[in-house]
Every structure is written in C-alpha cells, then in structure tokens.
Amino acid sequence: MPMVDWGPVIAAVILFILLSPGLLFQLPSRTRVVEFGNMYTSGISILVHAVIFFVLMTILVIAIGVHVQTTA
C-alpha cells in the first residue's frame, strides 16, 4: 500500500481559510493598512494574501517539513 502524505493538504486548507481576505483581516484595506473582519476585498488585497499564503505554505512544507502520513 502506498503512503499518502496529507500534511501539505491540511496545511493548505487551514491557511486558505484563515488567509481569505476580509474574513479575519484584510491587508491592505480600503481606508487603513489593516482592517479586521470587514468581509470586503480588493484586487491588491487578494494579491497580498496570496503572497502571504505562498510564503507560509513554503515555510511549512519545505523548511519545517509538515507530514501526516497514512496508508491508502
């Protein structure tokens, strides 16, 4: 049976939910640098959150090596 690594999948889902622009915070926002829980978004905010997601995902998967292995 092959080993299935669920660590990157779990990390990606959690980071995707937490870093959705406007859900917990939005960086940059319309009027300030950071707003919390405003549920609005913009193109630049999506770009900033995508870069933050990529950086954190890279650190978790490559540098730290998050692994959750199961057998399929």
ABEGO torsion letter per residue (X at the ends): XBBBBAAAAAAAAAAAAAABBGAABBOBBAABABBBGAGBBBAAAAAAAAAAAAAAAAAAAAAAGBBBBBBX
